[in-house]
Amino acid sequence: MVDISICMVAYNHREYICQAIDSILAQETDYTYEIIVNDDASTDHTAELVAERYPDQVKLIARKENVGLTRSIYDMFVQAEGRYIYLCAGDDWVNSPKMIQKHVDFLEHNPEYSSVSNWMVQVDKDGKFLMNIENPVVDYHLSDLLLMNNCNGSDKGTFRNYFKEEAKNLEFLYKCGRNNDETPLWTILLERGPHKVLHEYLTTYRYVKKEGASNYNSTHSYFDMFVDQYGAVEMIKKEHPVHNYDGMQYVWFYRYFYPILRQHQLGRLISYLGFGKFLKMAALVPFIHCSNRELPGFMKKKFGGTDNA
């Protein structure tokens, strides 16, 4: 058994994936690790490049058929040998050689926490600086997720490997949508303990939105993104009906409402939700806080994240 499994999901990342893998191989750490790359049937020969360049350093899952993000992630998790898992994408990279050491050190000394992440640097497709992504909070709890409080600027980072013992019970990770791991994976982690955000820039997130590109941001309109987020909450209500998830849907509606308007896709939104539900949600848009995109007080009371059971 290794200490940490680096689970890297890839799709058409040939241009970037060596930087991602090399940033892991450059880690200065006392902990042992493995690197798992799941290539989801890339058309740009990403898998072939990884196999050729890192034959003894990477455990490669080279799919022949594209199954989507959530299934790819789940399959890596159930194969992970580490006590901890670090999830990343093949077009991002770690910019600090101490990231693994800091993440695992924290979890080793704080057993009540399920996971830990850090602030990030955002760059464009060419690696040019765009912005710093900072989450102002230090601890993130399940109640924050259900009420969508202060959730900007955090990824899942490194977390305890719950999939070794609970894989069957955690299948809702991929059953709640093809492209959206956020809602189910955050639920899995935060049910088991709070999340720590380290206020250090340890990783780099590459944002690519380009006509003709094959990545998610380039191929999905804001309406498509809303359907993925909103639909994932609809599915988790069925697959894991433990909490009140309604507040999350209101905030996702708020986040995408104006971008959908700008892309002239209001008709699609109304058709998707139904006119009655659309009016109900649109009426509350002015009340949702603009700063953190969180629910106002009277809605927090209504959607308090309490158990439905």
C-alpha positions as CSV (number, residue, x, y, z in Angstrom):
1,M,0.0,0.0,0.0
2,V,1.2,3.5,-0.8
3,D,0.4,6.6,1.2
4,I,-1.4,8.6,-1.6
5,S,-2.8,7.8,-5.0
6,I,-2.6,10.7,-7.5
7,C,-5.8,10.2,-9.7
8,M,-5.5,12.2,-12.9
9,V,-8.4,12.2,-15.3
10,A,-7.6,13.0,-18.9
11,Y,-9.3,13.7,-22.2
12,N,-7.4,15.1,-25.2
13,H,-4.7,16.5,-22.9
14,R,-1.7,15.5,-25.0
15,E,-0.5,19.1,-25.1
16,Y,-0.5,19.4,-21.3
17,I,-0.3,16.1,-19.6
18,C,3.4,15.8,-19.4
19,Q,3.5,19.0,-17.4
20,A,0.9,17.6,-15.0
21,I,2.7,14.3,-14.5
22,D,6.1,15.9,-14.2
23,S,4.8,18.2,-11.5
24,I,3.9,15.2,-9.4
25,L,7.2,13.4,-10.1
26,A,8.9,16.6,-8.9
27,Q,7.3,16.4,-5.4
28,E,9.6,16.5,-2.5
29,T,7.9,14.3,0.0
30,D,8.5,11.6,2.6
31,Y,5.3,9.9,1.6
32,T,5.0,7.2,-1.1
33,Y,2.7,7.7,-4.0
34,E,1.3,6.2,-7.2
35,I,0.1,8.0,-10.3
36,I,-3.1,6.7,-12.0
37,V,-4.1,8.3,-15.3
38,N,-7.5,7.5,-16.7
39,D,-7.6,8.5,-20.4
40,D,-11.3,8.6,-21.4
41,A,-10.8,7.5,-25.1
42,S,-8.9,10.7,-26.2
43,T,-8.7,11.3,-29.9
44,D,-5.4,13.1,-29.7
45,H,-3.3,10.0,-28.6
46,T,-2.9,11.2,-25.0
47,A,-2.8,7.6,-23.8
48,E,-0.1,6.6,-26.2
49,L,2.0,9.5,-25.1
50,V,1.7,8.6,-21.5
51,A,2.5,5.0,-22.1
52,E,5.6,5.9,-24.1
53,R,6.9,8.6,-21.8
54,Y,6.1,7.1,-18.4
55,P,5.9,3.3,-18.8
56,D,7.1,2.5,-15.3
57,Q,5.9,5.6,-13.5
58,V,2.2,5.8,-14.3
59,K,-0.6,3.3,-14.0
60,L,-2.5,3.9,-17.2
61,I,-6.2,3.2,-17.8
62,A,-6.6,3.6,-21.5
63,R,-10.3,3.5,-22.4
64,K,-11.5,2.5,-25.8
65,E,-14.9,4.0,-25.3
66,N,-15.7,7.4,-23.7
67,V,-17.7,7.0,-20.5
68,G,-17.6,10.5,-19.1
69,L,-16.0,12.3,-16.2
70,T,-17.7,10.8,-13.2
71,R,-17.4,7.2,-14.2
72,S,-13.7,7.7,-15.0
73,I,-13.1,9.3,-11.6
74,Y,-15.0,6.5,-9.8
75,D,-13.1,3.7,-11.6
76,M,-9.8,5.3,-10.6
77,F,-10.9,5.7,-7.0
78,V,-11.8,2.0,-6.6
79,Q,-8.4,1.0,-8.1
80,A,-6.4,3.4,-5.9
81,E,-4.1,1.7,-3.4
82,G,-3.3,4.8,-1.3
83,R,-4.6,5.7,2.1
84,Y,-5.3,9.1,0.5
85,I,-6.4,10.2,-2.9
86,Y,-5.5,13.4,-4.7
87,L,-7.8,14.2,-7.7
88,C,-6.6,16.4,-10.6
89,A,-7.0,16.9,-14.3
90,G,-4.5,16.2,-17.0
91,D,-4.4,19.9,-18.1
92,D,-3.6,21.3,-14.6
93,W,-0.5,21.0,-12.6
94,V,1.1,21.3,-9.1
95,N,3.2,24.4,-8.7
96,S,4.7,23.6,-5.3
97,P,7.0,20.7,-4.8
98,K,5.7,20.5,-1.2
99,M,2.0,20.1,-2.0
100,I,1.8,16.3,-1.3
101,Q,3.8,16.7,1.9
102,K,1.6,19.5,3.2
103,H,-1.7,17.9,2.3
104,V,-0.8,14.5,3.8
105,D,0.8,16.0,6.8
106,F,-2.4,17.9,7.6
107,L,-4.6,14.8,7.2
108,E,-2.2,12.7,9.3
109,H,-2.3,15.1,12.2
110,N,-6.0,16.1,11.9
111,P,-8.1,12.8,11.7
112,E,-11.4,14.6,12.1
113,Y,-11.0,16.2,8.6
114,S,-12.0,14.3,5.5
115,S,-10.0,16.4,3.0
116,V,-7.7,19.3,2.4
117,S,-7.1,21.6,-0.6
118,N,-5.5,25.0,-1.2
119,W,-5.7,28.3,-3.1
120,M,-5.0,28.0,-6.8
121,V,-3.6,30.1,-9.7
122,Q,-5.7,30.2,-12.8
123,V,-4.1,30.4,-16.2
124,D,-5.3,30.3,-19.8
125,K,-4.6,27.6,-22.4
126,D,-1.1,28.8,-22.9
127,G,-0.2,29.0,-19.2
128,K,-0.6,32.8,-19.0
129,F,-1.7,34.1,-15.6
130,L,-5.4,35.0,-15.4
131,M,-6.2,35.3,-11.7
132,N,-5.7,33.9,-8.2
133,I,-8.5,31.8,-6.9
134,E,-8.9,32.2,-3.2
135,N,-11.5,30.8,-0.9
136,P,-11.8,33.1,2.2
137,V,-12.9,30.3,4.5
138,V,-10.6,27.9,6.4
139,D,-13.1,25.1,7.1
140,Y,-15.9,24.0,4.8
141,H,-18.7,21.8,6.2
142,L,-21.6,19.8,4.9
143,S,-24.0,22.6,5.9
144,D,-22.0,25.0,3.8
145,L,-22.4,22.7,0.8
146,L,-26.2,22.3,1.2
147,L,-26.7,26.1,1.6
148,M,-23.9,26.9,-0.9
149,N,-22.0,29.1,1.5
150,N,-18.5,30.3,0.6
151,C,-17.9,27.5,-1.8
152,N,-16.0,29.5,-4.4
153,G,-12.4,28.7,-5.1
154,S,-12.1,25.2,-3.6
155,D,-11.5,21.9,-5.2
156,K,-11.6,18.5,-3.4
157,G,-7.8,18.3,-3.2
158,T,-6.6,15.4,-1.2
159,F,-9.0,13.2,0.8
160,R,-9.1,10.0,2.7
161,N,-9.7,6.9,0.6
162,Y,-13.2,6.0,1.5
163,F,-13.6,4.0,-1.7
164,K,-11.6,1.0,-0.5
165,E,-14.2,-0.1,2.0
166,E,-17.3,1.7,0.7
167,A,-17.1,1.5,-3.0
168,K,-20.5,-0.1,-3.6
169,N,-22.3,2.4,-1.4
170,L,-20.6,5.3,-3.2
171,E,-21.7,4.5,-6.7
172,F,-24.0,7.5,-6.6
173,L,-20.8,9.4,-7.5
174,Y,-21.3,8.4,-11.2
175,K,-25.0,7.7,-11.1
176,C,-25.7,11.4,-10.4
177,G,-24.5,12.6,-13.8
178,R,-22.0,12.0,-16.5
179,N,-20.0,15.3,-16.3
180,N,-20.5,16.6,-12.8
181,D,-18.7,15.1,-9.8
182,E,-19.0,18.2,-7.6
183,T,-22.3,17.6,-5.8
184,P,-21.9,13.8,-5.1
185,L,-18.2,13.9,-4.3
186,W,-18.4,16.9,-2.0
187,T,-21.4,15.1,-0.3
188,I,-19.3,12.0,0.2
189,L,-16.4,13.9,1.7
190,L,-18.3,16.4,3.9
191,E,-20.6,13.7,5.4
192,R,-17.4,12.2,6.8
193,G,-15.7,15.3,8.1
194,P,-15.0,19.0,7.3
195,H,-12.7,20.2,4.6
196,K,-9.6,22.4,5.2
197,V,-8.6,25.1,2.8
198,L,-4.9,26.0,3.0
199,H,-4.3,29.6,2.2
200,E,-1.3,28.9,-0.1
201,Y,-1.1,28.8,-3.9
202,L,0.0,25.2,-4.4
203,T,-1.7,24.2,-7.6
204,T,-2.5,25.7,-11.0
205,Y,-5.9,25.4,-12.7
206,R,-5.9,25.8,-16.5
207,Y,-9.1,27.4,-17.8
208,V,-9.6,26.7,-21.5
209,K,-12.6,28.1,-23.5
210,K,-11.9,28.0,-27.2
211,E,-14.0,27.4,-30.2
212,G,-13.2,24.0,-31.7
213,A,-11.6,22.7,-28.5
214,S,-12.8,19.5,-26.9
215,N,-12.7,20.4,-23.2
216,Y,-15.8,20.9,-21.1
217,N,-15.8,24.7,-21.0
218,S,-15.4,24.9,-24.8
219,T,-18.1,22.3,-25.7
220,H,-20.8,23.3,-23.2
221,S,-23.0,26.4,-23.2
222,Y,-24.0,27.9,-19.9
223,F,-27.4,26.2,-20.3
224,D,-25.6,22.8,-20.7
225,M,-23.5,23.5,-17.5
226,F,-26.7,24.4,-15.6
227,V,-28.3,21.2,-16.7
228,D,-25.3,19.2,-15.5
229,Q,-25.3,21.0,-12.1
230,Y,-29.0,21.1,-11.5
231,G,-29.5,17.6,-12.9
232,A,-26.8,16.2,-10.5
233,V,-28.8,17.6,-7.6
234,E,-32.0,16.0,-9.0
235,M,-30.2,12.7,-9.2
236,I,-28.7,12.8,-5.8
237,K,-32.1,13.4,-4.4
238,K,-33.0,10.0,-5.8
239,E,-29.8,8.1,-5.2
240,H,-28.8,9.5,-1.8
241,P,-32.0,11.0,-0.3
242,V,-30.4,11.9,3.1
243,H,-30.4,15.7,3.0
244,N,-32.4,18.7,1.8
245,Y,-30.7,19.7,-1.4
246,D,-33.2,22.3,-2.6
247,G,-31.1,25.2,-1.6
248,M,-28.3,24.1,-3.8
249,Q,-30.6,24.1,-6.9
250,Y,-31.7,27.7,-6.2
251,V,-28.1,28.9,-6.0
252,W,-27.2,27.0,-9.2
253,F,-30.1,28.7,-10.9
254,Y,-28.9,32.1,-9.8
255,R,-25.3,31.4,-10.9
256,Y,-26.4,30.5,-14.5
257,F,-29.5,32.6,-14.9
258,Y,-27.8,35.8,-16.3
259,P,-25.2,33.9,-18.4
260,I,-28.0,31.9,-20.0
261,L,-29.9,35.1,-20.7
262,R,-26.8,36.6,-22.4
263,Q,-26.5,33.5,-24.6
264,H,-30.2,33.9,-25.6
265,Q,-31.2,30.4,-24.2
266,L,-34.0,31.5,-21.9
267,G,-36.5,29.4,-23.8
268,R,-34.4,26.3,-23.3
269,L,-34.2,27.0,-19.6
270,I,-38.0,27.5,-19.2
271,S,-38.7,24.3,-21.2
272,Y,-36.2,22.3,-19.1
273,L,-37.6,23.5,-15.7
274,G,-41.3,23.9,-16.7
275,F,-42.9,27.3,-16.5
276,G,-44.2,27.0,-13.0
277,K,-40.9,26.0,-11.4
278,F,-39.0,28.6,-13.5
279,L,-41.2,31.4,-12.2
280,K,-40.8,30.2,-8.6
281,M,-37.0,30.2,-8.9
282,A,-36.7,33.4,-10.9
283,A,-38.8,35.3,-8.3
284,L,-36.1,34.6,-5.7
285,V,-33.1,35.5,-7.8
286,P,-32.9,39.1,-6.5
287,F,-32.7,37.8,-2.9
288,I,-29.7,35.6,-3.3
289,H,-26.5,37.2,-2.1
290,C,-24.3,38.4,-5.0
291,S,-21.0,38.3,-3.1
292,N,-20.9,34.6,-2.3
293,R,-23.9,33.4,-4.3
294,E,-25.4,32.0,-1.1
295,L,-28.9,31.8,0.2
296,P,-30.4,34.7,2.1
297,G,-31.4,34.2,5.7
298,F,-35.1,33.4,5.2
299,M,-34.1,30.8,2.5
300,K,-31.4,29.3,4.8
301,K,-34.1,28.7,7.3
302,K,-36.3,27.0,4.7
303,F,-33.5,24.9,3.2
304,G,-31.4,24.3,6.3
305,G,-29.8,21.2,5.0
306,T,-31.5,19.1,7.7
307,D,-32.0,15.3,7.2
308,N,-35.2,14.4,5.4
309,A,-35.4,11.1,7.2
